Amino acid sequence: MTTSTEVKASTAWYNVTPPTPKKPYSSAKALDDISALSYALHLFLASHMVESEKFCHECDPKKERLYFATGNGLIQCVKGLMSFEDEDLLSALKDARHGNAIASQHRKRTASLATRLAGLVVGSLNTSGVGFVRSMSDVERHAELVYAESLFEKALLGIVYSGDWLAFIKEALNMRTTINIYRQLGRYLEVVDAEAQARGEGPEDSSVDAHFRSGVYLGVGLSNVILSLMPSKLLTIVELFGYKGDRQAGLAYLQKPGGWSSDAAEPTVGVEQEGLRRATCDMALLIFHLVLSSFTIDGVDIIMAQKILDYHLKRYPNGVFFLFMQGRLCICRSQPAQAVESFKKAMSAQDQYRNLHHISNWEIAVAELALWDVPASLECWRELAAEATWSKATYTYGTAVCLLQLGSNKRREEAASLMDKVSKLRQRIAGKSIPLEFAYMFLGIAHAPRETVIAQMLPLVEAVLAKLKSCADEPSTYEGGHGYWDDMCLAQFLKGVCLRSIAYPVRLSISQGDAERDASAAFEVVYANAGKIEFDHHFIYYAHYEHGHKAGARQHLELVMSGKPLEGPGVSRKGKYSMENALHVRVHAALEALDHKSRL
């Protein structure tokens, strides 16, 4: 078990002389570079990203070393995905391809076609499977692992950069190769570990080094988790090719390098015994439990995330990634005020990768909406719109809805000007859009403190409903004669969401009877008037989703997934409704929770 003294000692890595790779480089000694790359990884995790890049370049100026090629490729991959700039993505693709080529040079040569065919008859030829991996040298096994890792990076970057179906199909084939390699290496570990146990030397074969083992666990674990996250329709196709993701097995694999378990507060793998990819496995677990938990429920373990986070914050107290995840943990616990503080710490931890500031700023903007501190949220959206490149439309829209909420003619004029720039968004303004809707779409209401929902959000909706009620007898007198039923259903929908949040708060399990009853009544008003809506048809479907957060919920969720039009008799809709894909992700997670008897 890792002791607190051991963790504290591990933070003193920056006081030691950095390991220097031996020169000239020899592929036979490629594994000697692991200690130096481990130092570079420590630099990166401690928020010294530029120093980490510089160290990698100084250690491998010719870009010929197996582990530095893949290490540099991973750093550039992270940079590219953070910015989404074509220049950064192209640079990352170039490095990933180079890392893949270097790994290929170190791999064991595959047998000729004739030899492989003979191997199907004579198993002792070891032309495939466990026998083939067993016949490799240690360097060749590591090269096989690195090849799979760099191929995964290249495939991911290729899909993001190209964004077309042809590229997706091409890179999906690369993903298939990656998964096959990980499967083969994972099977190899299972066999040699079983043999060691049979000899009384188990439970693991001590001849397999921790760096290789942690890499295999990372690959097998991620493969299982990623496949398990696929939509059911796509998963059906994938399973035809023999691929199936076991989420629980995948998470268990990711926990192995650190020795994490639900029974113990501390990991059983110490700093001196850990493999190179242990931190990456822990980061993958944190992303699943604290980020992907917004889209899925099965397997999410907030307590496990807390343990992993506590361990790494002791080890890297200024690590931007772990400070950011501390903020996500607070969001998952509906503690937006504490989350804002953590995200601000993450921003102050480093100023080398500006794009990391943008990610934190996004989270702060949404957290401030959960607190209904609209001026603070506006400040974040303005900064994002000015500097960030991920989604200019969303940042501009966020700025506009905050201006609308704050009021005044000058702000409304600026909001109208900004809305005109958001060509892909068709939301109407000047009384026909409720800014609280924006908070809802990014889970701002779901993670808002209960007192904020009661004291600030619900009164805002009630005020809009009062205005609508004054035009109930003559809807044609409302806002120029258009949009009455859209706004009425939207307001009723948001009222239902707020009341549902009060009835079933994230941190409490006590049902508030009146809130539950009134929430259902609000959603029923939306259904009753669905046929009168002119534009905002999507709230009918979202109302069924929100109505599904109670006993007997499945019928509402299955209605959304049925594909049937829910606008009412005589109403036709062409194509998809707004934000349909986003809703399907949420409904899929809700049905998953019902299947596993988890709380929605």
ChimeraX attribute file (.defattr): number of C-alpha atoms within 10 A of each C-alpha:
attribute: neighborCount
match mode: 1-to-1
recipient: residues
	/A:1	15
	/A:2	17
	/A:3	13
	/A:4	13
	/A:5	8
	/A:6	14
	/A:7	18
	/A:8	12
	/A:9	12
	/A:10	17
	/A:11	16
	/A:12	10
	/A:13	12
	/A:14	12
	/A:15	7
	/A:16	8
	/A:17	8
	/A:18	15
	/A:19	15
	/A:20	14
	/A:21	18
	/A:22	12
	/A:23	8
	/A:24	6
	/A:25	15
	/A:26	12
	/A:27	15
	/A:28	12
	/A:29	12
	/A:30	22
	/A:31	17
	/A:32	15
	/A:33	20
	/A:34	18
	/A:35	15
	/A:36	19
	/A:37	25
	/A:38	18
	/A:39	20
	/A:40	25
	/A:41	22
	/A:42	22
	/A:43	21
	/A:44	19
	/A:45	21
	/A:46	23
	/A:47	22
	/A:48	21
	/A:49	20
	/A:50	13
	/A:51	14
	/A:52	23
	/A:53	18
	/A:54	14
	/A:55	20
	/A:56	22
	/A:57	15
	/A:58	13
	/A:59	19
	/A:60	20
	/A:61	12
	/A:62	10
	/A:63	19
	/A:64	19
	/A:65	24
	/A:66	29
	/A:67	26
	/A:68	25
	/A:69	26
	/A:70	26
	/A:71	24
	/A:72	24
	/A:73	26
	/A:74	20
	/A:75	18
	/A:76	23
	/A:77	25
	/A:78	15
	/A:79	19
	/A:80	23
	/A:81	18
	/A:82	19
	/A:83	20
	/A:84	19
	/A:85	15
	/A:86	13
	/A:87	12
	/A:88	19
	/A:89	24
	/A:90	18
	/A:91	17
	/A:92	26
	/A:93	24
	/A:94	17
	/A:95	25
	/A:96	30
	/A:97	20
	/A:98	20
	/A:99	31
	/A:100	25
	/A:101	18
	/A:102	23
	/A:103	27
	/A:104	18
	/A:105	16
	/A:106	21
	/A:107	20
	/A:108	17
	/A:109	10
	/A:110	11
	/A:111	15
	/A:112	10
	/A:113	10
	/A:114	8
	/A:115	14
	/A:116	17
	/A:117	12
	/A:118	14
	/A:119	16
	/A:120	13
	/A:121	9
	/A:122	12
	/A:123	12
	/A:124	11
	/A:125	16
	/A:126	18
	/A:127	22
	/A:128	17
	/A:129	14
	/A:130	18
	/A:131	15
	/A:132	18
	/A:133	21
	/A:134	16
	/A:135	15
	/A:136	16
	/A:137	13
	/A:138	17
	/A:139	19
	/A:140	22
	/A:141	20
	/A:142	24
	/A:143	26
	/A:144	22
	/A:145	23
	/A:146	27
	/A:147	26
	/A:148	25
	/A:149	27
	/A:150	28
	/A:151	23
	/A:152	23
	/A:153	26
	/A:154	26
	/A:155	24
	/A:156	19
	/A:157	24
	/A:158	21
	/A:159	18
	/A:160	16
	/A:161	20
	/A:162	13
	/A:163	11
	/A:164	11
	/A:165	10
	/A:166	11
	/A:167	16
	/A:168	17
	/A:169	12
	/A:170	13
	/A:171	20
	/A:172	17
	/A:173	13
	/A:174	19
	/A:175	20
	/A:176	16
	/A:177	15
	/A:178	23
	/A:179	21
	/A:180	16
	/A:181	21
	/A:182	25
	/A:183	17
	/A:184	19
	/A:185	26
	/A:186	19
	/A:187	17
	/A:188	19
	/A:189	22
	/A:190	15
	/A:191	14
	/A:192	20
	/A:193	20
	/A:194	17
	/A:195	16
	/A:196	17
	/A:197	14
	/A:198	11
	/A:199	11
	/A:200	9
	/A:201	13
	/A:202	14
	/A:203	14
	/A:204	15
	/A:205	18
	/A:206	12
	/A:207	9
	/A:208	13
	/A:209	13
	/A:210	17
	/A:211	18
	/A:212	22
	/A:213	22
	/A:214	24
	/A:215	26
	/A:216	30
	/A:217	26
	/A:218	26
	/A:219	26
	/A:220	26
	/A:221	28
	/A:222	24
	/A:223	24
	/A:224	21
	/A:225	24
	/A:226	14
	/A:227	19
	/A:228	17
	/A:229	18
	/A:230	15
	/A:231	12
	/A:232	11
	/A:233	8
	/A:234	10
	/A:235	16
	/A:236	13
	/A:237	11
	/A:238	16
	/A:239	12
	/A:240	9
	/A:241	9
	/A:242	7
	/A:243	17
	/A:244	18
	/A:245	21
	/A:246	16
	/A:247	20
	/A:248	15
	/A:249	15
	/A:250	23
	/A:251	23
	/A:252	16
	/A:253	23
	/A:254	28
	/A:255	24
	/A:256	21
	/A:257	30
	/A:258	26
	/A:259	19
	/A:260	21
	/A:261	15
	/A:262	10
	/A:263	7
	/A:264	12
	/A:265	16
	/A:266	20
	/A:267	20
	/A:268	18
	/A:269	17
	/A:270	18
	/A:271	17
	/A:272	9
	/A:273	14
	/A:274	19
	/A:275	21
	/A:276	21
	/A:277	22
	/A:278	25
	/A:279	19
	/A:280	17
	/A:281	25
	/A:282	22
	/A:283	20
	/A:284	18
	/A:285	25
	/A:286	27
	/A:287	15
	/A:288	22
	/A:289	26
	/A:290	23
	/A:291	17
	/A:292	14
	/A:293	18
	/A:294	16
	/A:295	17
	/A:296	21
	/A:297	23
	/A:298	19
	/A:299	15
	/A:300	20
	/A:301	16
	/A:302	17
	/A:303	13
	/A:304	20
	/A:305	22
	/A:306	17
	/A:307	17
	/A:308	23
	/A:309	20
	/A:310	17
	/A:311	19
	/A:312	21
	/A:313	18
	/A:314	15
	/A:315	21
	/A:316	22
	/A:317	17
	/A:318	20
	/A:319	23
	/A:320	27
	/A:321	21
	/A:322	24
	/A:323	26
	/A:324	23
	/A:325	24
	/A:326	26
	/A:327	28
	/A:328	26
	/A:329	25
	/A:330	20
	/A:331	26
	/A:332	21
	/A:333	18
	/A:334	23
	/A:335	20
	/A:336	27
	/A:337	18
	/A:338	17
	/A:339	26
	/A:340	24
	/A:341	17
	/A:342	24
	/A:343	27
	/A:344	17
	/A:345	19
	/A:346	26
	/A:347	22
	/A:348	12
	/A:349	19
	/A:350	18
	/A:351	14
	/A:352	13
	/A:353	16
	/A:354	14
	/A:355	21
	/A:356	19
	/A:357	21
	/A:358	23
	/A:359	19
	/A:360	23
	/A:361	23
	/A:362	18
	/A:363	22
	/A:364	25
	/A:365	26
	/A:366	30
	/A:367	32
	/A:368	23
	/A:369	29
	/A:370	31
	/A:371	24
	/A:372	21
	/A:373	16
	/A:374	21
	/A:375	17
	/A:376	16
	/A:377	24
	/A:378	22
	/A:379	14
	/A:380	24
	/A:381	28
	/A:382	17
	/A:383	15
	/A:384	25
	/A:385	20
	/A:386	12
	/A:387	13
	/A:388	21
	/A:389	16
	/A:390	18
	/A:391	11
	/A:392	17
	/A:393	18
	/A:394	17
	/A:395	23
	/A:396	21
	/A:397	23
	/A:398	26
	/A:399	26
	/A:400	26
	/A:401	26
	/A:402	26
	/A:403	22
	/A:404	23
	/A:405	17
	/A:406	13
	/A:407	13
	/A:408	10
	/A:409	9
	/A:410	11
	/A:411	16
	/A:412	20
	/A:413	16
	/A:414	14
	/A:415	23
	/A:416	18
	/A:417	12
	/A:418	18
	/A:419	23
	/A:420	13
	/A:421	13
	/A:422	17
	/A:423	9
	/A:424	10
	/A:425	13
	/A:426	12
	/A:427	13
	/A:428	13
	/A:429	16
	/A:430	12
	/A:431	12
	/A:432	16
	/A:433	19
	/A:434	23
	/A:435	21
	/A:436	22
	/A:437	17
	/A:438	19
	/A:439	23
	/A:440	18
	/A:441	14
	/A:442	16
	/A:443	17
	/A:444	24
	/A:445	28
	/A:446	24
	/A:447	27
	/A:448	30
	/A:449	23
	/A:450	24
	/A:451	11
	/A:452	15
	/A:453	23
	/A:454	15
	/A:455	10
	/A:456	13
	/A:457	22
	/A:458	18
	/A:459	13
	/A:460	19
	/A:461	20
	/A:462	15
	/A:463	12
	/A:464	16
	/A:465	18
	/A:466	11
	/A:467	12
	/A:468	18
	/A:469	13
	/A:470	12
	/A:471	14
	/A:472	15
	/A:473	9
	/A:474	11
	/A:475	17
	/A:476	13
	/A:477	13
	/A:478	17
	/A:479	13
	/A:480	9
	/A:481	10
	/A:482	14
	/A:483	22
	/A:484	23
	/A:485	22
	/A:486	22
	/A:487	22
	/A:488	22
	/A:489	29
	/A:490	27
	/A:491	25
	/A:492	25
	/A:493	30
	/A:494	28
	/A:495	25
	/A:496	29
	/A:497	25
	/A:498	25
	/A:499	25
	/A:500	24
	/A:501	25
	/A:502	26
	/A:503	24
	/A:504	23
	/A:505	20
	/A:506	18
	/A:507	13
	/A:508	10
	/A:509	10
	/A:510	10
	/A:511	14
	/A:512	15
	/A:513	12
	/A:514	11
	/A:515	18
	/A:516	21
	/A:517	14
	/A:518	16
	/A:519	25
	/A:520	21
	/A:521	17
	/A:522	22
	/A:523	25
	/A:524	20
	/A:525	15
	/A:526	27
	/A:527	20
	/A:528	13
	/A:529	16
	/A:530	23
	/A:531	18
	/A:532	17
	/A:533	22
	/A:534	13
	/A:535	16
	/A:536	18
	/A:537	22
	/A:538	18
	/A:539	25
	/A:540	27
	/A:541	26
	/A:542	23
	/A:543	26
	/A:544	25
	/A:545	24
	/A:546	22
	/A:547	27
	/A:548	21
	/A:549	21
	/A:550	16
	/A:551	8
	/A:552	10
	/A:553	18
	/A:554	19
	/A:555	12
	/A:556	20
	/A:557	24
	/A:558	16
	/A:559	15
	/A:560	22
	/A:561	14
	/A:562	10
	/A:563	9
	/A:564	8
	/A:565	17
	/A:566	20
	/A:567	22
	/A:568	14
	/A:569	9
	/A:570	6
	/A:571	12
	/A:572	11
	/A:573	10
	/A:574	6
	/A:575	6
	/A:576	11
	/A:577	16
	/A:578	16
	/A:579	12
	/A:580	13
	/A:581	11
	/A:582	11
	/A:583	19
	/A:584	19
	/A:585	16
	/A:586	18
	/A:587	25
	/A:588	19
	/A:589	20
	/A:590	25
	/A:591	20
	/A:592	16
	/A:593	17
	/A:594	18
	/A:595	11
	/A:596	12
	/A:597	10
	/A:598	12
	/A:599	13
	/A:600	16
